[in-house]
Amino acid sequence: MSVKYELIICWSESDQAFIVEVPELPGCMADGQTYVEAVTNAEVVIQEWIETAQDLGRDIPNSLKAMNDLAQPTN
């Protein structure tokens, strides 16, 4: 199952890199010299964040996509 989290991506002039923050996962951030590199790095960091949370027995927040899917009415 692929879990999708919101990514906030911005260019940091001072770092000369794209910075990615994952709001649903506290402290989960990545960067990259290109947009694609930053997103790819974020995907790795998200997986590591989830694995670490599982190892420590911590709750893993639902992704916004999963929460939106649950909120959709069914016929």
PQR file with spaces between the fields and no chain letter, atoms N, CA, C, O and H, PARSE charges and radii, in Angstrom:
ATOM       1  N    MET     1       0.848   -1.182    0.000 -0.4000 1.5000
ATOM       2  CA   MET     1       0.000    0.000    0.000 -0.0000 2.0000
ATOM       3  C    MET     1       0.889    1.239    0.000  0.5500 1.7000
ATOM       4  O    MET     1       1.844    1.332    0.771 -0.5500 1.4000
ATOM       5  N    SER     2       0.571    2.161   -0.850 -0.4000 1.5000
ATOM       6  CA   SER     2       1.312    3.409   -0.942 -0.0000 2.0000
ATOM       7  C    SER     2       0.580    4.485   -0.152  0.5500 1.7000
ATOM       8  O    SER     2      -0.578    4.798   -0.430 -0.5500 1.4000
ATOM       9  H    SER     2      -0.205    2.085   -1.476  0.4000 1.0000
ATOM      10  N    VAL     3       1.263    5.040    0.826 -0.4000 1.5000
ATOM      11  CA   VAL     3       0.673    6.093    1.648 -0.0000 2.0000
ATOM      12  C    VAL     3       1.186    7.427    1.134  0.5500 1.7000
ATOM      13  O    VAL     3       2.384    7.596    0.907 -0.5500 1.4000
ATOM      14  H    VAL     3       2.204    4.785    1.052  0.4000 1.0000
ATOM      15  N    LYS     4       0.279    8.368    0.950 -0.4000 1.5000
ATOM      16  CA   LYS     4       0.634    9.683    0.422 -0.0000 2.0000
ATOM      17  C    LYS     4       0.465   10.744    1.503  0.5500 1.7000
ATOM      18  O    LYS     4      -0.603   10.877    2.100 -0.5500 1.4000
ATOM      19  H    LYS     4      -0.694    8.231    1.134  0.4000 1.0000
ATOM      20  N    TYR     5       1.524   11.486    1.740 -0.4000 1.5000
ATOM      21  CA   TYR     5       1.488   12.588    2.691 -0.0000 2.0000
ATOM      22  C    TYR     5       1.665   13.905    1.939  0.5500 1.7000
ATOM      23  O    TYR     5       2.300   13.964    0.887 -0.5500 1.4000
ATOM      24  H    TYR     5       2.392   11.378    1.254  0.4000 1.0000
ATOM      25  N    GLU     6       1.088   14.948    2.508 -0.4000 1.5000
ATOM      26  CA   GLU     6       1.246   16.286    1.942 -0.0000 2.0000
ATOM      27  C    GLU     6       2.711   16.700    2.041  0.5500 1.7000
ATOM      28  O    GLU     6       3.357   16.485    3.067 -0.5500 1.4000
ATOM      29  H    GLU     6       0.571   14.900    3.363  0.4000 1.0000
ATOM      30  N    LEU     7       3.227   17.291    0.974 -0.4000 1.5000
ATOM      31  CA   LEU     7       4.585   17.829    0.970 -0.0000 2.0000
ATOM      32  C    LEU     7       4.503   19.334    0.763  0.5500 1.7000
ATOM      33  O    LEU     7       3.812   19.812   -0.136 -0.5500 1.4000
ATOM      34  H    LEU     7       2.702   17.465    0.140  0.4000 1.0000
ATOM      35  N    ILE     8       5.210   20.067    1.596 -0.4000 1.5000
ATOM      36  CA   ILE     8       5.354   21.508    1.390 -0.0000 2.0000
ATOM      37  C    ILE     8       6.771   21.717    0.876  0.5500 1.7000
ATOM      38  O    ILE     8       7.746   21.410    1.563 -0.5500 1.4000
ATOM      39  H    ILE     8       5.772   19.679    2.327  0.4000 1.0000
ATOM      40  N    ILE     9       6.873   22.242   -0.335 -0.4000 1.5000
ATOM      41  CA   ILE     9       8.171   22.374   -0.993 -0.0000 2.0000
ATOM      42  C    ILE     9       8.424   23.847   -1.280  0.5500 1.7000
ATOM      43  O    ILE     9       7.580   24.539   -1.849 -0.5500 1.4000
ATOM      44  H    ILE     9       6.082   22.492   -0.893  0.4000 1.0000
ATOM      45  N    CYS    10       9.596   24.309   -0.877 -0.4000 1.5000
ATOM      46  CA   CYS    10       9.955   25.695   -1.168 -0.0000 2.0000
ATOM      47  C    CYS    10      11.439   25.775   -1.498  0.5500 1.7000
ATOM      48  O    CYS    10      12.224   24.899   -1.136 -0.5500 1.4000
ATOM      49  H    CYS    10      10.281   23.746   -0.415  0.4000 1.0000
ATOM      50  N    TRP    11      11.795   26.823   -2.180 -0.4000 1.5000
ATOM      51  CA   TRP    11      13.190   27.072   -2.523 -0.0000 2.0000
ATOM      52  C    TRP    11      13.817   27.910   -1.422  0.5500 1.7000
ATOM      53  O    TRP    11      13.267   28.937   -1.025 -0.5500 1.4000
ATOM      54  H    TRP    11      11.158   27.535   -2.475  0.4000 1.0000
ATOM      55  N    SER    12      14.973   27.470   -0.928 -0.4000 1.5000
ATOM      56  CA   SER    12      15.705   28.226    0.084 -0.0000 2.0000
ATOM      57  C    SER    12      16.875   28.927   -0.592  0.5500 1.7000
ATOM      58  O    SER    12      17.838   28.294   -1.024 -0.5500 1.4000
ATOM      59  H    SER    12      15.420   26.635   -1.251  0.4000 1.0000
ATOM      60  N    GLU    13      16.767   30.235   -0.670 -0.4000 1.5000
ATOM      61  CA   GLU    13      17.838   31.019   -1.285 -0.0000 2.0000
ATOM      62  C    GLU    13      19.136   30.865   -0.496  0.5500 1.7000
ATOM      63  O    GLU    13      20.212   30.742   -1.082 -0.5500 1.4000
ATOM      64  H    GLU    13      15.985   30.749   -0.319  0.4000 1.0000
ATOM      65  N    SER    14      19.034   30.873    0.833 -0.4000 1.5000
ATOM      66  CA   SER    14      20.241   30.784    1.663 -0.0000 2.0000
ATOM      67  C    SER    14      20.920   29.418    1.556  0.5500 1.7000
ATOM      68  O    SER    14      22.146   29.331    1.622 -0.5500 1.4000
ATOM      69  H    SER    14      18.160   30.973    1.309  0.4000 1.0000
ATOM      70  N    ASP    15      20.130   28.349    1.390 -0.4000 1.5000
ATOM      71  CA   ASP    15      20.702   27.007    1.261 -0.0000 2.0000
ATOM      72  C    ASP    15      20.949   26.619   -0.196  0.5500 1.7000
ATOM      73  O    ASP    15      21.639   25.639   -0.478 -0.5500 1.4000
ATOM      74  H    ASP    15      19.134   28.420    1.336  0.4000 1.0000
ATOM      75  N    GLN    16      20.381   27.391   -1.112 -0.4000 1.5000
ATOM      76  CA   GLN    16      20.461   27.059   -2.535 -0.0000 2.0000
ATOM      77  C    GLN    16      19.982   25.632   -2.793  0.5500 1.7000
ATOM      78  O    GLN    16      20.623   24.853   -3.499 -0.5500 1.4000
ATOM      79  H    GLN    16      19.820   28.186   -0.884  0.4000 1.0000
ATOM      80  N    ALA    17      18.831   25.319   -2.193 -0.4000 1.5000
ATOM      81  CA   ALA    17      18.257   23.977   -2.315 -0.0000 2.0000
ATOM      82  C    ALA    17      16.753   24.060   -2.110  0.5500 1.7000
ATOM      83  O    ALA    17      16.234   25.008   -1.522 -0.5500 1.4000
ATOM      84  H    ALA    17      18.310   25.952   -1.620  0.4000 1.0000
ATOM      85  N    PHE    18      16.066   23.036   -2.615 -0.4000 1.5000
ATOM      86  CA   PHE    18      14.646   22.885   -2.335 -0.0000 2.0000
ATOM      87  C    PHE    18      14.502   22.209   -0.978  0.5500 1.7000
ATOM      88  O    PHE    18      15.186   21.226   -0.695 -0.5500 1.4000
ATOM      89  H    PHE    18      16.488   22.266   -3.093  0.4000 1.0000
ATOM      90  N    ILE    19      13.620   22.730   -0.147 -0.4000 1.5000
ATOM      91  CA   ILE    19      13.363   22.192    1.185 -0.0000 2.0000
ATOM      92  C    ILE    19      11.962   21.590    1.175  0.5500 1.7000
ATOM      93  O    ILE    19      11.015   22.209    0.689 -0.5500 1.4000
ATOM      94  H    ILE    19      13.064   23.529   -0.377  0.4000 1.0000
ATOM      95  N    VAL    20      11.839   20.381    1.714 -0.4000 1.5000
ATOM      96  CA   VAL    20      10.551   19.688    1.769 -0.0000 2.0000
ATOM      97  C    VAL    20      10.195   19.429    3.224  0.5500 1.7000
ATOM      98  O    VAL    20      11.008   18.904    3.986 -0.5500 1.4000
ATOM      99  H    VAL    20      12.608   19.879    2.109  0.4000 1.0000
ATOM     100  N    GLU    21       8.986   19.795    3.605 -0.4000 1.5000
ATOM     101  CA   GLU    21       8.464   19.509    4.940 -0.0000 2.0000
ATOM     102  C    GLU    21       7.237   18.621    4.785  0.5500 1.7000
ATOM     103  O    GLU    21       6.441   18.798    3.862 -0.5500 1.4000
ATOM     104  H    GLU    21       8.326   20.221    2.986  0.4000 1.0000
ATOM     105  N    VAL    22       7.092   17.659    5.704 -0.4000 1.5000
ATOM     106  CA   VAL    22       5.938   16.758    5.712 -0.0000 2.0000
ATOM     107  C    VAL    22       5.144   17.083    6.975  0.5500 1.7000
ATOM     108  O    VAL    22       5.456   16.559    8.044 -0.5500 1.4000
ATOM     109  H    VAL    22       7.738   17.516    6.453  0.4000 1.0000
ATOM     110  N    PRO    23       4.117   17.943    6.873 -0.5600 1.5000
ATOM     111  CA   PRO    23       3.422   18.443    8.065  0.2800 2.0000
ATOM     112  C    PRO    23       2.827   17.370    8.972  0.5500 1.7000
ATOM     113  O    PRO    23       2.808   17.539   10.191 -0.5500 1.4000
ATOM     114  N    GLU    24       2.339   16.264    8.395 -0.4000 1.5000
ATOM     115  CA   GLU    24       1.710   15.225    9.226 -0.0000 2.0000
ATOM     116  C    GLU    24       2.716   14.431   10.054  0.5500 1.7000
ATOM     117  O    GLU    24       2.344   13.759   11.016 -0.5500 1.4000
ATOM     118  H    GLU    24       2.354   16.127    7.405  0.4000 1.0000
ATOM     119  N    LEU    25       4.000   14.510    9.673 -0.4000 1.5000
ATOM     120  CA   LEU    25       5.037   13.741   10.365 -0.0000 2.0000
ATOM     121  C    LEU    25       6.017   14.715   11.020  0.5500 1.7000
ATOM     122  O    LEU    25       6.932   15.201   10.356 -0.5500 1.4000
ATOM     123  H    LEU    25       4.302   15.056    8.892  0.4000 1.0000
ATOM     124  N    PRO    26       5.841   15.005   12.298 -0.5600 1.5000
ATOM     125  CA   PRO    26       6.670   16.005   12.979  0.2800 2.0000
ATOM     126  C    PRO    26       8.170   15.753   12.804  0.5500 1.7000
ATOM     127  O    PRO    26       8.670   14.655   13.048 -0.5500 1.4000
ATOM     128  N    GLY    27       8.864   16.798   12.379 -0.4000 1.5000
ATOM     129  CA   GLY    27      10.309   16.719   12.215 -0.0000 2.0000
ATOM     130  C    GLY    27      10.760   16.078   10.922  0.5500 1.7000
ATOM     131  O    GLY    27      11.962   15.968   10.679 -0.5500 1.4000
ATOM     132  H    GLY    27       8.458   17.691   12.181  0.4000 1.0000
ATOM     133  N    CYS    28       9.832   15.653   10.089 -0.4000 1.5000
ATOM     134  CA   CYS    28      10.174   14.969    8.839 -0.0000 2.0000
ATOM     135  C    CYS    28      10.419   16.013    7.756  0.5500 1.7000
ATOM     136  O    CYS    28       9.493   16.680    7.294 -0.5500 1.4000
ATOM     137  H    CYS    28       8.856   15.742   10.286  0.4000 1.0000
ATOM     138  N    MET    29      11.686   16.141    7.360 -0.4000 1.5000
ATOM     139  CA   MET    29      12.076   17.124    6.354 -0.0000 2.0000
ATOM     140  C    MET    29      13.161   16.533    5.472  0.5500 1.7000
ATOM     141  O    MET    29      13.856   15.596    5.863 -0.5500 1.4000
ATOM     142  H    MET    29      12.438   15.599    7.735  0.4000 1.0000
ATOM     143  N    ALA    30      13.295   17.088    4.284 -0.4000 1.5000
ATOM     144  CA   ALA    30      14.344   16.674    3.355 -0.0000 2.0000
ATOM     145  C    ALA    30      14.715   17.878    2.500  0.5500 1.7000
ATOM     146  O    ALA    30      14.057   18.918    2.536 -0.5500 1.4000
ATOM     147  H    ALA    30      12.730   17.849    3.966  0.4000 1.0000
ATOM     148  N    ASP    31      15.778   17.710    1.734 -0.4000 1.5000
ATOM     149  CA   ASP    31      16.164   18.767    0.806 -0.0000 2.0000
ATOM     150  C    ASP    31      16.801   18.144   -0.427  0.5500 1.7000
ATOM     151  O    ASP    31      17.051   16.939   -0.472 -0.5500 1.4000
ATOM     152  H    ASP    31      16.313   16.866    1.705  0.4000 1.0000
ATOM     153  N    GLY    32      17.057   18.972   -1.413 -0.4000 1.5000
ATOM     154  CA   GLY    32      17.709   18.515   -2.630 -0.0000 2.0000
ATOM     155  C    GLY    32      18.074   19.687   -3.507  0.5500 1.7000
ATOM     156  O    GLY    32      17.470   20.756   -3.421 -0.5500 1.4000
ATOM     157  H    GLY    32      16.854   19.950   -1.376  0.4000 1.0000
ATOM     158  N    GLN    33      19.064   19.482   -4.350 -0.4000 1.5000
ATOM     159  CA   GLN    33      19.507   20.540   -5.258 -0.0000 2.0000
ATOM     160  C    GLN    33      18.495   20.807   -6.363  0.5500 1.7000
ATOM     161  O    GLN    33      18.442   21.909   -6.907 -0.5500 1.4000
ATOM     162  H    GLN    33      19.555   18.613   -4.420  0.4000 1.0000
ATOM     163  N    THR    34      17.683   19.788   -6.697 -0.4000 1.5000
ATOM     164  CA   THR    34      16.616   19.957   -7.680 -0.0000 2.0000
ATOM     165  C    THR    34      15.290   19.591   -7.023  0.5500 1.7000
ATOM     166  O    THR    34      15.257   18.962   -5.966 -0.5500 1.4000
ATOM     167  H    THR    34      17.727   18.892   -6.255  0.4000 1.0000
ATOM     168  N    TYR    35      14.197   19.997   -7.670 -0.4000 1.5000
ATOM     169  CA   TYR    35      12.857   19.672   -7.166 -0.0000 2.0000
ATOM     170  C    TYR    35      12.686   18.159   -7.071  0.5500 1.7000
ATOM     171  O    TYR    35      12.222   17.644   -6.054 -0.5500 1.4000
ATOM     172  H    TYR    35      14.224   20.508   -8.529  0.4000 1.0000
ATOM     173  N    VAL    36      13.061   17.452   -8.131 -0.4000 1.5000
ATOM     174  CA   VAL    36      12.902   15.994   -8.167 -0.0000 2.0000
ATOM     175  C    VAL    36      13.754   15.329   -7.088  0.5500 1.7000
ATOM     176  O    VAL    36      13.293   14.407   -6.416 -0.5500 1.4000
ATOM     177  H    VAL    36      13.438   17.870   -8.957  0.4000 1.0000
ATOM     178  N    GLU    37      14.984   15.787   -6.921 -0.4000 1.5000
ATOM     179  CA   GLU    37      15.856   15.224   -5.892 -0.0000 2.0000
ATOM     180  C    GLU    37      15.261   15.447   -4.501  0.5500 1.7000
ATOM     181  O    GLU    37      15.313   14.552   -3.657 -0.5500 1.4000
ATOM     182  H    GLU    37      15.359   16.536   -7.467  0.4000 1.0000
ATOM     183  N    ALA    38      14.707   16.615   -4.260 -0.4000 1.5000
ATOM     184  CA   ALA    38      14.115   16.910   -2.954 -0.0000 2.0000
ATOM     185  C    ALA    38      12.921   16.004   -2.674  0.5500 1.7000
ATOM     186  O    ALA    38      12.782   15.488   -1.565 -0.5500 1.4000
ATOM     187  H    ALA    38      14.665   17.341   -4.946  0.4000 1.0000
ATOM     188  N    VAL    39      12.059   15.805   -3.669 -0.4000 1.5000
ATOM     189  CA   VAL    39      10.893   14.935   -3.487 -0.0000 2.0000
ATOM     190  C    VAL    39      11.334   13.486   -3.296  0.5500 1.7000
ATOM     191  O    VAL    39      10.785   12.778   -2.451 -0.5500 1.4000
ATOM     192  H    VAL    39      12.172   16.223   -4.570  0.4000 1.0000
ATOM     193  N    THR    40      12.315   13.043   -4.070 -0.4000 1.5000
ATOM     194  CA   THR    40      12.841   11.679   -3.924 -0.0000 2.0000
ATOM     195  C    THR    40      13.420   11.481   -2.530  0.5500 1.7000
ATOM     196  O    THR    40      13.175   10.456   -1.893 -0.5500 1.4000
ATOM     197  H    THR    40      12.760   13.618   -4.756  0.4000 1.0000
ATOM     198  N    ASN    41      14.186   12.454   -2.055 -0.4000 1.5000
ATOM     199  CA   ASN    41      14.749   12.372   -0.703 -0.0000 2.0000
ATOM     200  C    ASN    41      13.643   12.360    0.344  0.5500 1.7000
ATOM     201  O    ASN    41      13.750   11.662    1.352 -0.5500 1.4000
ATOM     202  H    ASN    41      14.386   13.286   -2.572  0.4000 1.0000
ATOM     203  N    ALA    42      12.586   13.127    0.112 -0.4000 1.5000
ATOM     204  CA   ALA    42      11.460   13.151    1.054 -0.0000 2.0000
ATOM     205  C    ALA    42      10.792   11.786    1.128  0.5500 1.7000
ATOM     206  O    ALA    42      10.411   11.346    2.213 -0.5500 1.4000
ATOM     207  H    ALA    42      12.500   13.695   -0.706  0.4000 1.0000
ATOM     208  N    GLU    43      10.643   11.109   -0.005 -0.4000 1.5000
ATOM     209  CA   GLU    43      10.037    9.774   -0.006 -0.0000 2.0000
ATOM     210  C    GLU    43      10.846    8.807    0.858  0.5500 1.7000
ATOM     211  O    GLU    43      10.276    7.994    1.585 -0.5500 1.4000
ATOM     212  H    GLU    43      10.952   11.467   -0.887  0.4000 1.0000
ATOM     213  N    VAL    44      12.169    8.896    0.777 -0.4000 1.5000
ATOM     214  CA   VAL    44      13.045    8.044    1.590 -0.0000 2.0000
ATOM     215  C    VAL    44      12.889    8.382    3.067  0.5500 1.7000
ATOM     216  O    VAL    44      12.765    7.487    3.904 -0.5500 1.4000
ATOM     217  H    VAL    44      12.633    9.556    0.185  0.4000 1.0000
ATOM     218  N    VAL    45      12.895    9.669    3.386 -0.4000 1.5000
ATOM     219  CA   VAL    45      12.798   10.108    4.775 -0.0000 2.0000
ATOM     220  C    VAL    45      11.436    9.746    5.374  0.5500 1.7000
ATOM     221  O    VAL    45      11.351    9.394    6.550 -0.5500 1.4000
ATOM     222  H    VAL    45      12.996   10.396    2.706  0.4000 1.0000
ATOM     223  N    ILE    46      10.377    9.832    4.573 -0.4000 1.5000
ATOM     224  CA   ILE    46       9.048    9.434    5.058 -0.0000 2.0000
ATOM     225  C    ILE    46       9.059    7.962    5.450  0.5500 1.7000
ATOM     226  O    ILE    46       8.564    7.598    6.517 -0.5500 1.4000
ATOM     227  H    ILE    46      10.446   10.118    3.618  0.4000 1.0000
ATOM     228  N    GLN    47       9.622    7.113    4.591 -0.4000 1.5000
ATOM     229  CA   GLN    47       9.679    5.684    4.894 -0.0000 2.0000
ATOM     230  C    GLN    47      10.500    5.434    6.162  0.5500 1.7000
ATOM     231  O    GLN    47      10.109    4.627    7.006 -0.5500 1.4000
ATOM     232  H    GLN    47      10.024    7.409    3.725  0.4000 1.0000
ATOM     233  N    GLU    48      11.630    6.121    6.296 -0.4000 1.5000
ATOM     234  CA   GLU    48      12.466    5.976    7.496 -0.0000 2.0000
ATOM     235  C    GLU    48      11.726    6.465    8.740  0.5500 1.7000
ATOM     236  O    GLU    48      11.833    5.855    9.804 -0.5500 1.4000
ATOM     237  H    GLU    48      11.948    6.776    5.610  0.4000 1.0000
ATOM     238  N    TRP    49      10.976    7.562    8.613 -0.4000 1.5000
ATOM     239  CA   TRP    49      10.201    8.101    9.737 -0.0000 2.0000
ATOM     240  C    TRP    49       9.191    7.062   10.198  0.5500 1.7000
ATOM     241  O    TRP    49       9.062    6.803   11.395 -0.5500 1.4000
ATOM     242  H    TRP    49      10.889    8.057    7.748  0.4000 1.0000
ATOM     243  N    ILE    50       8.471    6.465    9.243 -0.4000 1.5000
ATOM     244  CA   ILE    50       7.454    5.462    9.570 -0.0000 2.0000
ATOM     245  C    ILE    50       8.093    4.233   10.219  0.5500 1.7000
ATOM     246  O    ILE    50       7.580    3.728   11.218 -0.5500 1.4000
ATOM     247  H    ILE    50       8.576    6.676    8.272  0.4000 1.0000
ATOM     248  N    GLU    51       9.204    3.750    9.663 -0.4000 1.5000
ATOM     249  CA   GLU    51       9.888    2.580   10.225 -0.0000 2.0000
ATOM     250  C    GLU    51      10.363    2.851   11.650  0.5500 1.7000
ATOM     251  O    GLU    51      10.236    1.993   12.523 -0.5500 1.4000
ATOM     252  H    GLU    51       9.620    4.160    8.851  0.4000 1.0000
ATOM     253  N    THR    52      10.907    4.036   11.884 -0.4000 1.5000
ATOM     254  CA   THR    52      11.374    4.393   13.225 -0.0000 2.0000
ATOM     255  C    THR    52      10.207    4.469   14.199  0.5500 1.7000
ATOM     256  O    THR    52      10.305    3.980   15.325 -0.5500 1.4000
ATOM     257  H    THR    52      11.011    4.733   11.175  0.4000 1.0000
ATOM     258  N    ALA    53       9.107    5.078   13.774 -0.4000 1.5000
ATOM     259  CA   ALA    53       7.920    5.163   14.635 -0.0000 2.0000
ATOM     260  C    ALA    53       7.410    3.767   14.983  0.5500 1.7000
ATOM     261  O    ALA    53       7.032    3.515   16.127 -0.5500 1.4000
ATOM     262  H    ALA    53       9.028    5.475   12.860  0.4000 1.0000
ATOM     263  N    GLN    54       7.395    2.863   14.013 -0.4000 1.5000
ATOM     264  CA   GLN    54       6.960    1.488   14.269 -0.0000 2.0000
ATOM     265  C    GLN    54       7.890    0.808   15.266  0.5500 1.7000
ATOM     266  O    GLN    54       7.428    0.143   16.193 -0.5500 1.4000
ATOM     267  H    GLN    54       7.702    3.067   13.083  0.4000 1.0000
ATOM     268  N    ASP    55       9.201    0.970   15.080 -0.4000 1.5000
ATOM     269  CA   ASP    55      10.186    0.370   15.991 -0.0000 2.0000
ATOM     270  C    ASP    55      10.015    0.870   17.418  0.5500 1.7000
ATOM     271  O    ASP    55      10.232    0.124   18.372 -0.5500 1.4000
ATOM     272  H    ASP    55       9.577    1.510   14.327  0.4000 1.0000
ATOM     273  N    LEU    56       9.627    2.134   17.565 -0.4000 1.5000
ATOM     274  CA   LEU    56       9.467    2.739   18.887 -0.0000 2.0000
ATOM     275  C    LEU    56       8.052    2.577   19.445  0.5500 1.7000
ATOM     276  O    LEU    56       7.765    3.019   20.557 -0.5500 1.4000
ATOM     277  H    LEU    56       9.451    2.740   16.789  0.4000 1.0000
ATOM     278  N    GLY    57       7.179    1.947   18.675 -0.4000 1.5000
ATOM     279  CA   GLY    57       5.801    1.741   19.116 -0.0000 2.0000
ATOM     280  C    GLY    57       4.965    3.006   19.121  0.5500 1.7000
ATOM     281  O    GLY    57       3.991    3.106   19.868 -0.5500 1.4000
ATOM     282  H    GLY    57       7.412    1.587   17.771  0.4000 1.0000
ATOM     283  N    ARG    58       5.333    3.962   18.303 -0.4000 1.5000
ATOM     284  CA   ARG    58       4.598    5.232   18.246 -0.0000 2.0000
ATOM     285  C    ARG    58       3.513    5.182   17.177  0.5500 1.7000
ATOM     286  O    ARG    58       3.590    4.407   16.223 -0.5500 1.4000
ATOM     287  H    ARG    58       6.124    3.880   17.697  0.4000 1.0000
ATOM     288  N    ASP    59       2.504    6.024   17.360 -0.4000 1.5000
ATOM     289  CA   ASP    59       1.430    6.125   16.375 -0.0000 2.0000
ATOM     290  C    ASP    59       1.960    6.742   15.087  0.5500 1.7000
ATOM     291  O    ASP    59       2.827    7.615   15.105 -0.5500 1.4000
ATOM     292  H    ASP    59       2.441    6.653   18.134  0.4000 1.0000
ATOM     293  N    ILE    60       1.422    6.270   13.981 -0.4000 1.5000
ATOM     294  CA   ILE    60       1.768    6.819   12.673 -0.0000 2.0000
ATOM     295  C    ILE    60       0.544    7.572   12.164  0.5500 1.7000
ATOM     296  O    ILE    60      -0.513    6.975   11.956 -0.5500 1.4000
ATOM     297  H    ILE    60       0.717    5.561   13.966  0.4000 1.0000
ATOM     298  N    PRO    61       0.684    8.883   11.963 -0.5600 1.5000
ATOM     299  CA   PRO    61      -0.467    9.673   11.504  0.2800 2.0000
ATOM     300  C    PRO    61      -0.975    9.190   10.150  0.5500 1.7000
ATOM     301  O    PRO    61      -0.197    8.775    9.291 -0.5500 1.4000
ATOM     302  N    ASN    62      -2.296    9.250    9.976 -0.4000 1.5000
ATOM     303  CA   ASN    62      -2.881    8.956    8.675 -0.0000 2.0000
ATOM     304  C    ASN    62      -2.494   10.055    7.704  0.5500 1.7000
ATOM     305  O    ASN    62      -2.315   11.212    8.086 -0.5500 1.4000
ATOM     306  H    ASN    62      -2.928    9.586   10.674  0.4000 1.0000
ATOM     307  N    SER    63      -2.370    9.677    6.459 -0.4000 1.5000
ATOM     308  CA   SER    63      -2.093   10.684    5.443 -0.0000 2.0000
ATOM     309  C    SER    63      -3.368   11.461    5.149  0.5500 1.7000
ATOM     310  O    SER    63      -4.470   10.981    5.414 -0.5500 1.4000
ATOM     311  H    SER    63      -2.515    8.738    6.149  0.4000 1.0000
ATOM     312  N    LEU    64      -3.217   12.655    4.606 -0.4000 1.5000
ATOM     313  CA   LEU    64      -4.386   13.451    4.227 -0.0000 2.0000
ATOM     314  C    LEU    64      -5.208   12.721    3.185  0.5500 1.7000
ATOM     315  O    LEU    64      -6.437   12.788    3.215 -0.5500 1.4000
ATOM     316  H    LEU    64      -2.322   13.045    4.391  0.4000 1.0000
ATOM     317  N    LYS    65      -4.556   12.023    2.261 -0.4000 1.5000
ATOM     318  CA   LYS    65      -5.280   11.283    1.232 -0.0000 2.0000
ATOM     319  C    LYS    65      -6.141   10.207    1.873  0.5500 1.7000
ATOM     320  O    LYS    65      -7.303   10.041    1.503 -0.5500 1.4000
ATOM     321  H    LYS    65      -3.558   11.969    2.237  0.4000 1.0000
ATOM     322  N    ALA    66      -5.582    9.474    2.829 -0.4000 1.5000
ATOM     323  CA   ALA    66      -6.349    8.417    3.489 -0.0000 2.0000
ATOM     324  C    ALA    66      -7.531    9.013    4.245  0.5500 1.7000
ATOM     325  O    ALA    66      -8.630    8.459    4.213 -0.5500 1.4000
ATOM     326  H    ALA    66      -4.637    9.608    3.129  0.4000 1.0000
ATOM     327  N    MET    67      -7.314   10.132    4.921 -0.4000 1.5000
ATOM     328  CA   MET    67      -8.405   10.767    5.660 -0.0000 2.0000
ATOM     329  C    MET    67      -9.472   11.285    4.705  0.5500 1.7000
ATOM     330  O    MET    67     -10.664   11.181    4.997 -0.5500 1.4000
ATOM     331  H    MET    67      -6.422   10.581    4.947  0.4000 1.0000
ATOM     332  N    ASN    68      -9.058   11.847    3.558 -0.4000 1.5000
ATOM     333  CA   ASN    68     -10.024   12.326    2.570 -0.0000 2.0000
ATOM     334  C    ASN    68     -10.812   11.171    1.976  0.5500 1.7000
ATOM     335  O    ASN    68     -12.014   11.299    1.742 -0.5500 1.4000
ATOM     336  H    ASN    68      -8.090   11.932    3.322  0.4000 1.0000
ATOM     337  N    ASP    69     -10.151   10.037    1.726 -0.4000 1.5000
ATOM     338  CA   ASP    69     -10.839    8.864    1.194 -0.0000 2.0000
ATOM     339  C    ASP    69     -11.887    8.363    2.179  0.5500 1.7000
ATOM     340  O    ASP    69     -12.977    7.957    1.775 -0.5500 1.4000
ATOM     341  H    ASP    69      -9.174    9.932    1.916  0.4000 1.0000
ATOM     342  N    LEU    70     -11.563    8.390    3.467 -0.4000 1.5000
ATOM     343  CA   LEU    70     -12.507    7.934    4.481 -0.0000 2.0000
ATOM     344  C    LEU    70     -13.712    8.864    4.584  0.5500 1.7000
ATOM     345  O    LEU    70     -14.812    8.431    4.928 -0.5500 1.4000
ATOM     346  H    LEU    70     -10.678    8.720    3.795  0.4000 1.0000
ATOM     347  N    ALA    71     -13.500   10.136    4.287 -0.4000 1.5000
ATOM     348  CA   ALA    71     -14.572   11.123    4.417 -0.0000 2.0000
ATOM     349  C    ALA    71     -15.535   11.107    3.232  0.5500 1.7000
ATOM     350  O    ALA    71     -16.615   11.693    3.308 -0.5500 1.4000
ATOM     351  H    ALA    71     -12.606   10.487    4.008  0.4000 1.0000
ATOM     352  N    GLN    72     -15.156   10.445    2.139 -0.4000 1.5000
ATOM     353  CA   GLN    72     -16.012   10.409    0.955 -0.0000 2.0000
ATOM     354  C    GLN    72     -17.209    9.496    1.189  0.5500 1.7000
ATOM     355  O    GLN    72     -17.047    8.377    1.674 -0.5500 1.4000
ATOM     356  H    GLN    72     -14.279    9.970    2.077  0.4000 1.0000
ATOM     357  N    PRO    73     -18.402    9.960    0.850 -0.5600 1.5000
ATOM     358  CA   PRO    73     -19.592    9.113    1.017  0.2800 2.0000
ATOM     359  C    PRO    73     -19.563    7.952    0.028  0.5500 1.7000
ATOM     360  O    PRO    73     -19.065    8.083   -1.090 -0.5500 1.4000
ATOM     361  N    THR    74     -20.094    6.836    0.451 -0.4000 1.5000
ATOM     362  CA   THR    74     -20.205    5.678   -0.434 -0.0000 2.0000
ATOM     363  C    THR    74     -21.653    5.491   -0.827  0.5500 1.7000
ATOM     364  O    THR    74     -22.559    5.820   -0.062 -0.5500 1.4000
ATOM     365  H    THR    74     -20.499    6.729    1.360  0.4000 1.0000
ATOM     366  N    ASN    75     -21.870    4.970   -2.002 -0.4000 1.5000
ATOM     367  CA   ASN    75     -23.241    4.754   -2.493 -0.0000 2.0000
ATOM     368  C    ASN    75     -23.650    3.324   -2.304  0.5500 1.7000
ATOM     369  O    ASN    75     -24.768    2.950   -2.657 -0.5500 1.4000
ATOM     370  H    ASN    75     -21.134    4.703   -2.624  0.4000 1.0000
